[in-house]
Amino acid sequence: MELYKIQIIETAAVIVGYIITYYITKNFVNNSLKHTNIQRGRRKMIIKAVQLLSFLMSIVLVSAIWGLKQNEIAVYVGTILTAIGIAFFAQWSLLSNVTSSLLLFFNHPVKIGDKIKVLDKDCPFEGEVTDLTYFFIHVKTNEGEITTIPNSVLLQKSVSVIDKDSTLK
């Protein structure tokens, strides 16, 4: 019975540590990135990524506390990564959209609030960028419709930034 008490205390410590880490990273990233030109939406994405990593680390720690051996954890993680790899291979566009979102996040001049025009001969359109996600960019057209553009398409097509940080009427 003593072993379970120790495991419960260690698990509680990991959970408290995760909660503390959650708020510290959120405040640290927000405070340090406020002084840069990174927009609020991008700060939120960075915070989500850091918090996902700390959550996964907490899960691994709790698993180790409750007796999973390293090779069992490695088999579990390997199985999950294999399943994700197969899913990405089956849906290659998902992987390309996630990769494109990273490229758009760090290197593309299009930001939330910009009015853009996608120069596509088959389906040209323009509107205001309202959101950038891992898979899509949401664009509000002049008619008030929200159009989603896959991130990979935005990288493949030519895009004109019509007006920085303007809003549509």
C-alpha positions as CSV (number, residue, x, y, z in Angstrom):
1,M,0.0,0.0,0.0
2,E,2.9,2.4,0.6
3,L,4.0,2.1,-3.0
4,Y,0.6,3.4,-4.2
5,K,0.8,6.4,-1.8
6,I,4.2,7.4,-3.2
7,Q,2.9,7.0,-6.8
8,I,-0.1,9.1,-6.0
9,I,2.0,11.8,-4.5
10,E,4.4,11.8,-7.4
11,T,1.5,11.9,-9.9
12,A,0.0,14.9,-8.0
13,A,3.5,16.5,-8.1
14,V,3.7,16.0,-11.9
15,I,0.1,17.4,-12.4
16,V,0.9,20.5,-10.2
17,G,4.2,20.9,-12.1
18,Y,2.4,20.7,-15.4
19,I,-0.2,23.4,-14.2
20,I,2.6,25.6,-13.0
21,T,4.6,25.1,-16.2
22,Y,1.4,25.8,-18.2
23,Y,0.9,29.3,-16.7
24,I,4.6,30.1,-16.5
25,T,5.2,29.3,-20.2
26,K,2.0,31.2,-21.2
27,N,3.0,34.3,-19.3
28,F,6.7,34.1,-20.4
29,V,5.9,33.6,-24.1
30,N,3.3,36.3,-24.0
31,N,5.5,38.8,-22.2
32,S,8.6,38.1,-24.3
33,L,6.8,38.1,-27.6
34,K,4.8,41.3,-26.9
35,H,8.0,43.3,-27.5
36,T,8.4,41.8,-31.0
37,N,6.4,42.3,-34.1
38,I,4.8,38.8,-33.8
39,Q,1.0,39.1,-33.8
40,R,-1.3,37.8,-31.1
41,G,-2.6,34.9,-33.2
42,R,1.0,33.6,-33.8
43,R,1.8,34.0,-30.1
44,K,-1.2,31.8,-29.3
45,M,0.1,29.1,-31.7
46,I,3.6,29.2,-30.1
47,I,2.0,28.9,-26.6
48,K,-0.2,25.9,-27.8
49,A,2.9,24.1,-29.2
50,V,4.9,24.6,-26.0
51,Q,2.0,23.5,-23.9
52,L,1.4,20.4,-26.1
53,L,5.1,19.4,-25.5
54,S,4.8,19.9,-21.8
55,F,1.6,17.9,-21.7
56,L,3.2,15.0,-23.6
57,M,6.2,15.1,-21.2
58,S,3.8,15.0,-18.2
59,I,2.1,11.9,-19.7
60,V,5.4,10.2,-20.2
61,L,6.4,11.0,-16.6
62,V,3.1,9.8,-15.1
63,S,3.5,6.6,-17.2
64,A,6.9,6.1,-15.8
65,I,5.7,6.7,-12.2
66,W,3.0,4.0,-12.6
67,G,5.4,1.4,-13.7
68,L,5.7,1.5,-17.4
69,K,9.2,0.6,-18.4
70,Q,11.2,2.6,-21.0
71,N,10.8,-0.1,-23.6
72,E,7.0,-0.2,-23.1
73,I,6.8,3.6,-23.4
74,A,9.0,3.4,-26.5
75,V,6.8,0.8,-28.1
76,Y,3.7,2.8,-27.3
77,V,5.2,6.1,-28.7
78,G,6.5,4.2,-31.7
79,T,3.1,2.7,-32.4
80,I,1.4,6.1,-32.2
81,L,4.1,7.7,-34.4
82,T,3.7,4.9,-37.0
83,A,-0.1,5.3,-37.0
84,I,0.3,9.1,-37.4
85,G,2.9,8.5,-40.2
86,I,0.5,6.2,-42.1
87,A,-2.3,8.7,-41.7
88,F,-0.2,11.5,-43.0
89,F,1.0,9.3,-45.9
90,A,-2.6,8.4,-46.7
91,Q,-3.5,12.1,-46.5
92,W,-0.4,13.7,-47.9
93,S,-2.3,17.0,-48.2
94,L,-2.6,17.2,-44.4
95,L,1.1,16.9,-44.0
96,S,1.7,19.5,-46.7
97,N,-0.8,21.9,-45.1
98,V,0.8,21.6,-41.6
99,T,4.3,22.1,-43.2
100,S,2.9,25.0,-45.2
101,S,1.4,26.6,-42.0
102,L,4.9,26.6,-40.5
103,L,6.3,28.3,-43.6
104,L,3.5,30.8,-43.7
105,F,3.9,31.5,-40.0
106,F,7.6,32.3,-40.2
107,N,8.3,33.5,-43.7
108,H,5.2,34.8,-45.5
109,P,4.2,38.4,-45.7
110,V,0.5,37.7,-45.2
111,K,-0.7,38.4,-41.7
112,I,-4.1,38.5,-40.0
113,G,-5.9,41.7,-41.0
114,D,-4.3,42.0,-44.4
115,K,-6.4,42.3,-47.5
116,I,-5.2,39.9,-50.0
117,K,-5.9,38.9,-53.6
118,V,-5.2,35.3,-54.7
119,L,-4.0,35.5,-58.3
120,D,-5.5,32.3,-59.7
121,K,-6.6,32.2,-63.3
122,D,-9.3,29.6,-62.5
123,C,-10.7,31.1,-59.3
124,P,-9.4,34.5,-58.4
125,F,-10.7,36.2,-55.3
126,E,-9.8,38.7,-52.6
127,G,-10.6,39.4,-49.0
128,E,-9.3,40.0,-45.5
129,V,-7.3,37.4,-43.7
130,T,-9.2,36.7,-40.5
131,D,-7.4,33.6,-39.2
132,L,-4.4,31.4,-39.8
133,T,-4.7,27.8,-38.6
134,Y,-2.6,24.7,-39.0
135,F,-4.5,23.6,-42.1
136,F,-6.4,26.6,-43.5
137,I,-6.3,30.4,-43.9
138,H,-9.7,32.0,-43.4
139,V,-10.5,34.9,-45.7
140,K,-13.5,37.2,-45.4
141,T,-14.6,38.3,-48.9
142,N,-16.2,41.6,-49.8
143,E,-19.6,40.0,-49.7
144,G,-19.0,38.9,-46.0
145,E,-18.5,35.2,-46.8
146,I,-15.7,33.3,-45.0
147,T,-13.6,31.3,-47.5
148,T,-11.0,28.8,-46.3
149,I,-7.9,28.3,-48.4
150,P,-5.6,25.3,-47.7
151,N,-2.2,26.6,-46.6
152,S,-0.4,24.6,-49.3
153,V,-2.6,26.3,-52.0
154,L,-1.6,29.7,-50.6
155,L,2.1,28.8,-51.0
156,Q,1.5,27.5,-54.5
157,K,-0.4,30.5,-55.8
158,S,0.7,34.1,-56.2
159,V,-0.8,36.4,-53.6
160,S,-1.0,40.1,-53.6
161,V,-1.2,42.0,-50.3
162,I,-3.6,44.8,-51.3
163,D,-3.6,46.8,-48.1
164,K,-1.8,46.0,-44.8
165,D,-4.0,45.8,-41.7
166,S,-7.1,47.2,-43.3
167,T,-10.6,46.1,-42.7
168,L,-13.3,45.4,-45.3
169,K,-16.4,47.4,-45.3
